[in-house]
Amino acid sequence: MTFAHRAAQFSALRHLAEKHGDLPDGYVTSHTGHQEVGLLLNSMSDFETWREGLGVPASGVAIDSYGSQHELSIDLPLGDSVVHIWAVTKPTSTKGSA
């Protein structure tokens, strides 16, 4: 594989930046050999802002659970790539008072 195979990922990110540049920033993830690029958002609030900005109905959100954490995600096909936009809940503290 060469770096050029990421062109579809970069194109998808550029499209999002041009169309939705006012939405909250996140961490971009990319894996060799995949046409998917990820956008990990900082909070559930940021995720909701993206969901609304993209016009995705609540029924279009995937929910996965990993122990005490939950992940909300949207898979957005753009050209030859898919942008996986997601956020993870932070577990709440269950410490009791002494």
GROMACS elastic network, one bead per residue, 0.5 to 0.9 nm:
[ bonds ]
;  ai    aj funct       b0    kb
    1     4     6  0.81640   500
    1     5     6  0.70164   500
    1    32     6  0.78843   500
    1    33     6  0.74607   500
    2     5     6  0.59655   500
    2     6     6  0.82242   500
    3     6     6  0.58884   500
    3     7     6  0.79918   500
    3    32     6  0.87608   500
    4     7     6  0.56136   500
    4     8     6  0.88605   500
    5     8     6  0.72009   500
    5     9     6  0.83929   500
    5    32     6  0.84448   500
    5    33     6  0.78485   500
    5    34     6  0.88833   500
    5    35     6  0.83199   500
    6     9     6  0.52110   500
    6    10     6  0.63298   500
    6    11     6  0.86300   500
    6    30     6  0.84659   500
    6    32     6  0.80537   500
    6    33     6  0.86070   500
    6    34     6  0.84718   500
    6    35     6  0.73388   500
    7    10     6  0.51445   500
    7    11     6  0.60468   500
    7    12     6  0.86210   500
    8    12     6  0.61864   500
    8    13     6  0.86903   500
    8    35     6  0.68879   500
    8    36     6  0.88426   500
    8    78     6  0.85830   500
    8    79     6  0.71932   500
    8    80     6  0.56879   500
    8    81     6  0.55904   500
    8    82     6  0.89440   500
    9    12     6  0.51874   500
    9    13     6  0.63224   500
    9    14     6  0.86346   500
    9    30     6  0.79372   500
    9    35     6  0.63035   500
    9    36     6  0.67255   500
    9    37     6  0.57688   500
    9    78     6  0.88377   500
    9    80     6  0.79458   500
    9    81     6  0.57579   500
    9    82     6  0.77154   500
    9    83     6  0.79090   500
   10    13     6  0.50981   500
   10    14     6  0.60531   500
   10    15     6  0.85566   500
   10    37     6  0.84372   500
   11    14     6  0.50678   500
   11    15     6  0.61780   500
   11    16     6  0.87385   500
   11    78     6  0.84042   500
   11    79     6  0.80411   500
   11    80     6  0.88651   500
   11    81     6  0.83487   500
   12    15     6  0.51185   500
   12    16     6  0.63814   500
   12    17     6  0.87129   500
   12    37     6  0.82348   500
   12    77     6  0.85227   500
   12    78     6  0.55940   500
   12    79     6  0.68925   500
   12    80     6  0.81728   500
   12    81     6  0.64962   500
   12    82     6  0.75968   500
   12    83     6  0.71096   500
   13    16     6  0.51155   500
   13    17     6  0.61316   500
   13    18     6  0.86026   500
   13    28     6  0.89568   500
   13    37     6  0.80739   500
   13    78     6  0.89015   500
   13    83     6  0.77988   500
   14    17     6  0.50263   500
   14    18     6  0.61083   500
   14    19     6  0.85445   500
   15    18     6  0.52280   500
   15    19     6  0.60759   500
   15    20     6  0.81653   500
   15    78     6  0.81496   500
   16    19     6  0.52071   500
   16    20     6  0.53804   500
   16    21     6  0.68922   500
   16    78     6  0.89980   500
   17    20     6  0.53861   500
   17    22     6  0.82031   500
   17    23     6  0.86514   500
   18    21     6  0.56409   500
   19    22     6  0.85330   500
   20    23     6  0.57607   500
   20    50     6  0.86793   500
   20    53     6  0.74674   500
   20    54     6  0.81011   500
   21    24     6  0.80780   500
   21    25     6  0.86145   500
   22    25     6  0.86935   500
   23    46     6  0.79976   500
   23    49     6  0.69889   500
   23    50     6  0.63432   500
   23    53     6  0.74241   500
   24    41     6  0.77464   500
   24    42     6  0.85645   500
   24    46     6  0.60194   500
   24    47     6  0.85057   500
   24    49     6  0.76322   500
   24    50     6  0.74858   500
   25    39     6  0.84820   500
   25    40     6  0.88172   500
   25    41     6  0.69712   500
   25    42     6  0.80720   500
   25    46     6  0.83715   500
   26    39     6  0.58262   500
   26    40     6  0.53596   500
   26    42     6  0.61818   500
   26    46     6  0.87370   500
   27    38     6  0.78080   500
   27    39     6  0.55089   500
   27    41     6  0.64960   500
   27    42     6  0.80560   500
   28    37     6  0.71682   500
   28    38     6  0.55219   500
   28    40     6  0.64632   500
   28    41     6  0.89831   500
   29    36     6  0.88729   500
   29    37     6  0.58275   500
   29    39     6  0.63079   500
   29    40     6  0.75483   500
   30    34     6  0.77731   500
   30    35     6  0.84516   500
   30    36     6  0.69359   500
   30    38     6  0.62396   500
   31    34     6  0.57985   500
   31    35     6  0.81184   500
   31    36     6  0.75430   500
   31    37     6  0.73610   500
   31    38     6  0.89658   500
   32    35     6  0.83976   500
   33    36     6  0.89766   500
   34    37     6  0.78845   500
   34    81     6  0.86016   500
   35    80     6  0.70633   500
   35    82     6  0.64727   500
   35    83     6  0.87248   500
   36    77     6  0.89308   500
   36    81     6  0.55528   500
   36    83     6  0.57724   500
   36    84     6  0.68099   500
   37    81     6  0.73428   500
   37    82     6  0.63401   500
   37    84     6  0.61493   500
   37    85     6  0.86387   500
   38    82     6  0.83295   500
   38    83     6  0.55780   500
   38    85     6  0.58598   500
   38    86     6  0.77093   500
   39    83     6  0.70935   500
   39    84     6  0.61104   500
   39    86     6  0.63677   500
   39    87     6  0.86012   500
   40    43     6  0.89453   500
   40    47     6  0.88868   500
   40    84     6  0.81779   500
   40    85     6  0.60469   500
   40    86     6  0.51263   500
   40    87     6  0.57539   500
   40    88     6  0.83508   500
   41    44     6  0.76554   500
   41    45     6  0.89734   500
   41    46     6  0.62206   500
   41    47     6  0.62624   500
   41    85     6  0.73198   500
   41    86     6  0.60313   500
   41    87     6  0.50892   500
   41    88     6  0.80843   500
   42    45     6  0.82899   500
   42    46     6  0.65168   500
   42    47     6  0.80111   500
   42    87     6  0.66341   500
   42    88     6  0.81892   500
   43    46     6  0.51749   500
   43    47     6  0.63981   500
   43    48     6  0.87582   500
   43    87     6  0.60376   500
   43    88     6  0.71708   500
   43    89     6  0.74091   500
   43    90     6  0.88065   500
   44    48     6  0.61540   500
   44    49     6  0.85798   500
   44    72     6  0.80575   500
   44    86     6  0.87490   500
   44    87     6  0.59352   500
   44    88     6  0.71407   500
   44    89     6  0.68869   500
   45    48     6  0.51289   500
   45    49     6  0.62706   500
   45    50     6  0.87393   500
   46    49     6  0.50377   500
   46    50     6  0.63027   500
   46    51     6  0.86505   500
   46    87     6  0.81098   500
   47    50     6  0.51102   500
   47    51     6  0.61134   500
   47    52     6  0.86238   500
   47    72     6  0.78609   500
   47    73     6  0.81954   500
   47    85     6  0.78189   500
   47    86     6  0.67276   500
   47    87     6  0.61472   500
   48    52     6  0.61059   500
   48    53     6  0.83674   500
   49    52     6  0.52867   500
   49    53     6  0.59687   500
   49    54     6  0.85754   500
   50    54     6  0.60028   500
   50    55     6  0.84008   500
   50    56     6  0.86220   500
   50    85     6  0.84380   500
   51    54     6  0.53388   500
   51    55     6  0.61460   500
   51    56     6  0.52956   500
   51    57     6  0.74329   500
   51    58     6  0.79176   500
   51    61     6  0.83069   500
   51    74     6  0.78631   500
   52    56     6  0.62192   500
   52    57     6  0.77225   500
   52    58     6  0.89543   500
   53    56     6  0.78423   500
   56    59     6  0.80074   500
   56    60     6  0.60456   500
   56    61     6  0.77018   500
   56    74     6  0.82396   500
   57    60     6  0.53328   500
   57    61     6  0.73799   500
   58    61     6  0.55734   500
   58    62     6  0.89570   500
   59    62     6  0.80171   500
   60    73     6  0.88020   500
   60    74     6  0.69862   500
   60    75     6  0.89153   500
   61    72     6  0.64193   500
   61    73     6  0.56518   500
   61    74     6  0.54158   500
   61    75     6  0.84688   500
   62    71     6  0.79417   500
   62    72     6  0.56574   500
   62    73     6  0.51629   500
   62    74     6  0.63777   500
   62    75     6  0.86413   500
   63    70     6  0.68999   500
   63    71     6  0.56542   500
   63    73     6  0.66221   500
   64    69     6  0.85684   500
   64    70     6  0.56805   500
   64    71     6  0.51278   500
   64    72     6  0.66775   500
   64    73     6  0.83585   500
   65    68     6  0.72388   500
   65    69     6  0.58632   500
   65    71     6  0.62339   500
   66    69     6  0.52017   500
   66    70     6  0.60772   500
   66    71     6  0.78784   500
   67    70     6  0.78404   500
   68    89     6  0.85494   500
   68    90     6  0.82403   500
   68    91     6  0.58452   500
   68    92     6  0.84371   500
   69    88     6  0.66486   500
   69    89     6  0.54759   500
   69    90     6  0.62237   500
   69    91     6  0.58193   500
   70    87     6  0.84021   500
   70    88     6  0.56328   500
   70    89     6  0.53455   500
   70    90     6  0.80414   500
   70    91     6  0.86941   500
   71    86     6  0.67414   500
   71    87     6  0.56958   500
   71    89     6  0.64488   500
   72    85     6  0.83830   500
   72    86     6  0.55499   500
   72    87     6  0.56112   500
   72    88     6  0.65435   500
   72    89     6  0.83866   500
   73    84     6  0.68305   500
   73    85     6  0.54798   500
   73    87     6  0.66910   500
   73    88     6  0.88486   500
   74    83     6  0.80406   500
   74    84     6  0.58638   500
   74    85     6  0.52195   500
   74    86     6  0.64633   500
   75    82     6  0.63392   500
   75    83     6  0.57152   500
   75    85     6  0.63409   500
   75    86     6  0.86759   500
   76    81     6  0.85290   500
   76    82     6  0.54330   500
   76    83     6  0.50009   500
   76    84     6  0.63443   500
   76    85     6  0.76566   500
   77    80     6  0.75966   500
   77    81     6  0.60151   500
   77    83     6  0.62654   500
   77    84     6  0.86687   500
   78    81     6  0.53895   500
   78    82     6  0.56893   500
   78    83     6  0.70740   500
   79    82     6  0.77822   500
   89    92     6  0.88851   500
   93    96     6  0.88912   500
